[in-house]
Amino acid sequence: MRYADAPEQEAWRQEVRRFVRRHVTPALRAELRARGNEGEGPLARAFHGQLFDKGWWGIGWPKEFGGLGKSAVDQYIFIEEMEAAGAPGMRLSITSVAPTIRRVGTDAQKQRWLQPILRGEIEFAIGYSEPDAGTDLAALKTRAVLDGDEWVVNGQKIWNTGAHTATHNWLAVRTEPDAPKHKGISLLIVPMDRPGITVQGLETWSGIRTNAVFFEDVRVPRDHLIGERGNGFYYVMMALDFERITLGSTGLLRRLLEELKAFVRRTVRDGRPLGAVPWVRRALADLEMRVEVGRQLGLLNAWLIDQGIVPTKEGSMAKVYVTELNAHLASVGMEILGLAGQLAPDDPAAPLHGRLQWLYTTAPMQRFGGGTNEIQRCIIAQRGLGLPRK
């Protein structure tokens, strides 16, 4: 693979940078800080609308589905530059759900769902985990029973982030109760306006909302089941592989590291430039190295996709490395900032707008989102290195 941008990739990077310089305003960044960086405010929605109008949500989509037909590396560059600018992030509807539909959905399903996703008319929450089925997803109990031309869904999902604003839920359900547990699961698209759905908010440490969602006799059209009945567990694994690639982007870390370096350059502490303190210099050099390693892992994943390979091992490697680097960079950064570095984003005295404190409080959620890091290490060992399960 190439480790430096080709001329056309550099041109694309500069085009994205010009766009974000014009449209990622201080007001937009302030809105994201105030709302926990969930991207649900009016300015964030307007920003997303501009991306929909440019067709940039479909960067890596084939042109026959309305995309730009660019490479996965181009999409990675886009995500990296958006994060580095502090822009609202790409949604899982684009980065995880749509690629899975493109690979396993019928032609009719591709026609039905992909264009509305690309236009921003449909937004998915991801309904995998349950109170007794998280790491062991195959133990899920939410049932879908076919009744004529409709599925009837009963059960509960947890950590269903975005369910309070999403139009649809990408739901893993058990359709074959007598089959082996990995082979009795299907993927169902559930409109969130159906009767029988209750959404209960759950507040996280960082202030980001997630949800518990309850389904009671929720009726869903038969053709909303994606791909083949009973193969949903394997489709979920595919969707998670795509999700982990986005989780492995280092654009946000690069931006925060640049802000931290600027703080060190301009700060004098106890009559001495902070940049002259040996441990601070070593810490920044170490962070620079770690962020670059994470970036190269992300590029490797994108390059593998361009070769037609689903990067299972490599996606898990990037997810583990970058989500754990989030916590490390935040911890080291707050130590450099001093006691004020522990102030939250809503405190006017917080250095760097409290973003390192925010990153520290979101890090635990990132480590288990998309599959816990402990399970990712098992995937690397078993699928990547061919080691036995026990």
N, C-alpha and C positions, 0 to 999 in steps of 0.2 A: 504494500500500500504506500501511498504518498504521504509524507508528514508535513509538507508545505503546501499551501494553496496553489493550485494551478491558476494560470492567468484568468480564466473564466470564473473560477471560484473566488478569486480576490475581487474581481469586478462585482460579483454578486454580493460579497460581504460589504463592499463600499456602498452599494445601492441600499442595502438594509440599514447601514449606519446613517446614511443621509435621511432615510425615512424616519428613523427613531429620533434623530436630532431635532427634526421638525415637529414630531407629534407626541413624543414622551415629554410632557411638560412638568414643571414643578408642581402644578396643581394635581396632575394625574398621580404623581408619585406620593403626594400628601394624602390623596384619597386612598391609595393602596395601603399606606401605613395605618390610616385610621380604621380601615376595614379588615385588618389582619391579612392583607395581601391575597384576598380571595378573588379579587377582580370582579366584584358584583355591583360596583357603584356606577352612576350614570356616565362618568368620564371613561371608565374602563369599558363599558358597553359601547360607547361611541368609538373608542379606539378599535375594538374588535370589529365594529361595523366597517371601518376603513379597510381593515385587512380582508374582510369578506369581499368588499367591492373590488379590491385589487386581485382577488383570487389567491392570496398568499396563504390561506389556511390549507390549500390543496397543493402545496409546493411539490411534494413527492408523489402526488396522485397521477395516474395515467391520464393522458389528455382525453381519452374517451369517456372518462368520468368527470370531466370538467376541471381537471387539475392542470398544473403547469408542466408536468412530466419531468421535473428535475430529479436529481439523484438524492439518495438518502444523505450523502455528505452535504449537499446543498441545504437540505432540511436541517441537519445538525448545525450548520453555520448560522442559519436563520434563528434557531432556538438559542444558540450561544449568544448572538448579538442582541436578541430581545432581552434575555436575562441580564446581560451586561449593562443594558440601558435602563433596567428597572421597569420594563414594560410588563403588562399583564401576560401571564404565561399561556401557552397553547393548552387546550383542553384535552382530556382523555378521549372525548368523542372523536377528535382528529387523530391523536397519536396512538390510540389503542383499539377503540371500537371499530372505526372505519377500516383500518388495515386488515382486521380479522374478518369483517364482512366481505371485503374484496377477495380474500383467500378462500373462504368456506361457504359464503352465501350463494344462493341460487341466482340466476340472471335476474329473475323478477325481484328478489330481495335487494340486489345491487341497485336496480332502477328505483326501487321504492325508498331506500334509505340514504344512499350516498349523496345525492344532490342536495336534499334538505340539510344534511350535516354540513356540507361544504358551504351552504348559504347561511349557516348559523340559525336555521329555523328549528333545529332539533339539538337539544343538549342532554347528554346522558349523565346520570349518576351510575356508579359501579356497585352492583349488589352481589358480592361474593360472600363475605364473612357473616357468620352467625354467632350467637353467644356460645355455642358448643362446637363450632366448626370455623376455625380461623386458619391456623397452621395446617391442620388436617382438613383441608377443604372438602375432601371426598366424604366427610361425615355430615355434610349439610342435610337438613331435614325439611326445608321449605319444599312443599309439594305442588305439582301442577298436574291436574287430572283432566283428561280430554272428555269434554261433554258436548257431543255433536261437533260443531265448527268452532268451539271455543275451549280454551284452557281455563280451568278454575284454580286459582293460586291461593294457597294458605301457608302462612309461616311468618318468620321474622328475619330481618337483616340488621346488622350493626356496622358501625364505622362507614355508613353510607353517605360519604361526603358529597355535598351538592344536591341531595335529594329534595331539599326545601326550595330549590330554584329550578331544578332540571325539568324538562318536558317528558323525559322517558327514563326508565331504569333498565340497565343491562344486567339481567337477573339470571343467576345460576339456580336452577330448580331441579328437584328429583322427579323424573317422569317414569322411571322404571324401578319401582320399589323392590322387586324381586331379583334384579340384576346385581352383579358385584358392584360394590359402592362406587368404584371409579367409572363404571360403564352405565350407570343409571341416571346420569345427570345430563340436562339439556340447557341450552341458552335461550332465553326468552326476552323479547323486547316488550316492556310493560309501560304503556302510557301512564303518567303520574296523575292524570285527571280522572282515572277510573274510580268508581265507587268502591269503598272497602279498604282504601289505603290511608294509613295514619302515619304521619311523620313527627317524630319526637326529637327535638334538638339536644345535642350533647356538646358541652363546651370543653375545649382542650386547654392545656396549660398556656399555650400561646395566644389564646383568644379566638383561634380558628374554629368554626363550628363544623361538627360532623353530626350524624343522625342515627337513631334507631328507627327502622321502618317496619310497620306491621301490615300484613296482607290478610284480609278476611274475605274469602269468597270473591276474589277479584277476577273478573272475566276478561280474557284477552283473546283476540282473534287467533285462530289456528295457524295462520300463515306468519305469525310473529315469532315462531320458533325458528332460530337461525341454524342453517346447515342441517346435519343429520341428527335425528332424535337419538339420544343416548351418548352422543360424542361430545357433550358440552364440557366435560372436565378437560379434555385435550384442547378445546377451543379457548378455554380460560387460560390454560398454560401458555398458549400462543399469544393471547392478548397481553398477559403479564410480561412476556418477553419484550413486546413492543413498549409497554409502559416503562419497563426498567431502563430502556435506552434513554428516554426523556429524563428519568430520575437521575441518570448518570451524567447530565450536562453540568459543566463547570462555569457557565456564564455568570451566574449569581455570585459564586465564590470569587471569580476574577474581579468583579465590580467591587465587592466588599474588601478584597485584599488591596485594590488600588486606593480605596478610600482610607484604609488603615495606614498604608504607606504614606499617603499625603498628610495624615494626622501626625505621624511620627516626624516627618520632615519639618513641620511648622511648630512643633511643641517643644517648649523648654520646661524641664522639670528639675526643681532644686538647683537652678542656676546652670543647668547643663542641657545641651540639646538631647532630646530623647533618642535621636538616631545615633548618638555617640555611645549609648549604653551597650556593652558587649552582648548581653543576653537578648536584648531587643533585636539587634542586628542579626544574630544567629537565628532567632525565631522567625523573622521575616524571610530570611534566605531559605529556611526549611519550608515555610508555607509556599513560597514561590515554586519550589521544586515539586511539592505535593500537588499543587493545583495543576501544574503542567502535566504531571503523570496522569491525573484524572482526565484531563482534556484529551490526551492521546488514547486512553481507553475508550472514550466516547467516539472519537474518530474511527477507531478500529471497528466498533459496532456498526457504525454507519456504512463503512466500506464493505463489511461482510454482507449487509443487506443488499448493497449494490451488486454483489456477486451472486445474489439469489439465495443466500444462506440466512436462516433465522438464527441469530446469535444467542443461543441458550446459555452456554457457559460464559461467554464474554459479556452478555447482558447482565448476568448475575455478578460478575466481577466488577463491572462499572457501578452497579447499584450499591454493592457493599462498600466499595472504596469511597465513592463520592458522598454517600449519606453519612458515613462515619467521619469523613473529612469535614463535613458541615459542622459537626459537634467539636472537632479538634480546632478548626479555624476560629470558631466562635469563642471557645474557651481561652485559647492563646490570645486572641484579639482583645477580649475583655480584661485579661491580665495586663496587657500593654496599656489599655486605656485607663487602668486604675479603678478605684471604687466606683466612680461615676459610670463606668462601662456596664454596670449591672442595672442601670436605670432603664425602664421600659420605654418603648417608642412614644407613648403619650406623655412623657415627662419632658418639658421644654429644656431641661438641663442635660438631657441624655446626649453624650457625644455620638456623632455619626447617626443622629436621629434614632438611637437605640436599636439599630438594625442588627448588631452583633448579639445583643441580648435576645432579640426576636428570633434570630437564627438558632441560638442555643435552646430556646424553649420549643421550637418546632422540630429540632433534630430527632427526638424520640419517635415522633409520628412518622418521620421520613424513614427511619430504620425499619419500621414494621409495615409501612405502606408498600404495596406492590409485592408483598411476601417478605416475611421477617428475614433479617440478615443471617440468622442461624440456619434457616432453610436454604438460603442462597449458597451458603458454604457447602451444604449437602449436595446441592445441584452441581456445583463446581467439582466436587469430589467424585460424584457418581456419574453424571452425564459427561463432564469434561475430562476427567482423569481416568474413568473406567474403574474406579475403586468399588469394592463390595459395599452393600448397604450396612453390613455389620462386621 
